[in-house]
Amino acid sequence: MLPSYSRLGWEVCATVFLLAVATDAFSIRDFVRVGGKRAADEPVKCPTWHPFECPSGQCVPIKYLCDGSKDCADGYDEDSNMCTAATRPPVEETAAFLNAVITAHSPDFFVKVFGPKARNNFEEMGGVDKVAVAISQTPQAEDFAKAVGMDEEEMMKMVEVLEGVMNGSGDVRSNFRRGK
């Protein structure tokens, strides 16, 4: 099943924005190129109707990215990190949100969700930017925990807090107000 046009538009925009900002790449084509950016005199290989260039050099229509079917010879068009990031807000927005909350509350505010490693602006987790990238790219809590160095116990506590927030648990809300 192909994604709807409106969903596809968001996925493509988010992916292009994420890849361009997260790297020094000028385009997806440059991002996937092994060895860096395309040389100034190197011609664009893919036609506009198949603009996504796989690492192998094969050209794929945008509508076939993240559709569950491997169109690139190596399956890159179905890469889980790329496809997850395409459905999430851009890393920059996530980082800005995290920084705004930290600024409004305290450098240790997210300890309530992520545990003691989130102290001092997520220092032990690699910093705000690393956490923002992990939130944007990891499809599951286990993947997020691994990306930021959380152990299983810390991950389970985080999941419990997040499930409480999603379910409107009064205990979670009162703990946030009291600073627990």
C-alpha positions in Angstrom: 0.0 0.0 0.0 1.4 3.4 -1.0 1.2 6.2 1.5 -1.2 9.0 0.9 0.1 12.1 -0.9 -0.2 14.3 2.2 1.6 11.8 4.4 4.2 11.3 1.7 4.8 15.1 1.4 5.5 15.3 5.2 7.8 12.3 5.1 9.8 13.6 2.2 10.1 17.1 3.6 11.0 15.8 7.1 13.6 13.4 5.6 15.2 16.0 3.3 15.3 18.5 6.1 16.7 16.1 8.6 19.3 14.7 6.3 20.4 18.1 5.0 20.7 19.6 8.5 22.2 16.5 10.3 24.9 16.4 7.7 26.6 18.9 5.4 24.9 17.3 2.5 23.1 19.4 -0.1 20.6 16.7 -1.0 19.6 13.1 -0.3 21.7 12.2 -3.3 24.7 13.8 -1.6 23.8 12.2 1.7 23.8 8.6 0.5 26.9 9.0 -1.7 29.8 7.1 -0.2 32.7 9.4 0.2 30.8 12.6 0.6 29.4 15.3 -1.7 29.1 15.2 -5.4 31.8 17.1 -7.1 30.8 20.4 -8.7 31.4 19.0 -12.2 29.7 15.6 -11.6 26.4 15.5 -13.4 23.1 14.6 -11.5 22.4 11.0 -12.5 18.8 10.7 -11.5 15.9 12.3 -13.5 13.5 14.5 -11.7 10.8 11.8 -11.9 13.1 9.4 -10.0 15.0 11.8 -7.8 16.2 9.5 -5.0 19.6 8.0 -5.7 20.3 4.8 -3.9 23.9 4.2 -2.7 24.3 1.8 -5.6 23.5 4.6 -8.1 20.0 3.3 -8.9 17.3 6.0 -9.1 13.9 5.5 -7.3 10.7 7.7 -7.3 10.1 9.5 -4.0 6.7 7.7 -3.6 8.6 4.4 -3.2 10.6 5.5 -0.2 9.6 3.9 3.1 6.7 2.0 1.5 7.7 -1.5 2.8 9.2 -2.7 -0.4 12.9 -2.6 -1.1 13.5 -0.7 -4.3 17.2 0.0 -3.8 19.4 -3.0 -4.4 20.7 -2.8 -0.8 17.2 -1.9 0.7 18.4 1.6 1.7 15.1 3.1 0.7 13.6 1.1 3.6 16.2 2.0 6.2 14.5 2.0 9.6 16.2 5.1 10.9 15.5 7.1 7.8 11.9 6.0 7.6 11.2 6.6 11.3 12.8 10.1 11.1 10.5 10.8 8.1 7.4 10.4 10.4 8.7 12.5 13.3 9.3 16.2 13.8 12.7 17.4 12.6 15.6 17.0 15.0 16.0 20.8 15.3 12.4 21.2 16.5 12.8 18.3 19.0 16.0 19.9 20.3 14.4 23.3 20.5 11.5 21.8 22.5 13.8 20.0 24.9 15.9 23.2 25.4 12.9 25.3 26.0 11.6 23.0 28.7 15.0 22.9 30.3 15.3 26.7 30.2 11.8 27.1 31.6 12.2 24.5 34.4 15.8 23.3 35.1 18.7 21.4 33.6 17.5 18.4 35.5 13.8 18.5 34.5 13.9 15.5 32.3 15.2 13.3 35.1 11.5 12.7 35.8 11.1 11.0 32.4 14.5 9.6 31.5 16.1 9.0 34.9 19.3 10.2 36.5 21.3 10.1 33.3 19.2 13.1 32.0 20.7 15.4 34.7 22.5 18.5 33.6 21.0 18.8 30.1 21.2 15.1 29.3 25.0 15.1 29.9 25.3 11.4 30.5 23.1 10.6 27.6 25.3 12.6 25.1 23.6 16.0 25.4 20.3 17.5 24.1 21.2 17.1 20.4 22.0 13.4 20.8 18.7 12.8 22.6 16.8 14.8 20.0 18.4 12.7 17.2 17.5 9.5 19.1 13.9 10.6 19.6 13.6 11.4 15.9 15.2 8.2 14.6 14.6 5.3 16.9 11.4 3.4 16.3 11.0 1.7 19.7 11.8 2.5 23.3 14.5 -0.2 23.3 16.2 1.4 20.4 16.1 4.8 22.0 17.5 3.4 25.3 20.4 1.8 23.5 21.1 4.9 21.5 21.5 7.1 24.6 23.1 4.5 26.9 20.1 3.6 29.2 20.0 0.2 30.8 16.9 -2.0 30.8 15.7 -0.8 34.3 16.0 2.8 33.2 14.2 2.1 30.0 11.4 0.4 31.8 10.9 3.3 34.2 10.9 5.7 31.2 8.3 3.6 29.5 6.2 3.5 32.7 6.3 7.3 33.0 5.4 7.8 29.3 2.6 5.3 29.4 1.3 7.1 32.5 1.4 10.4 30.6 -0.4 8.9 27.6 -3.1 7.4 29.8 -3.6 10.5 31.9 -2.4 8.9 35.1 -3.0 11.3 38.1 0.1 9.8 39.9 2.4 10.9 37.0 0.9 14.4 36.8 1.2 14.9 40.6 4.8 13.6 40.6 5.6 16.2 37.9 4.1 19.0 39.9 5.9 17.9 43.1 9.2 17.4 41.2 9.6 13.7 41.8 
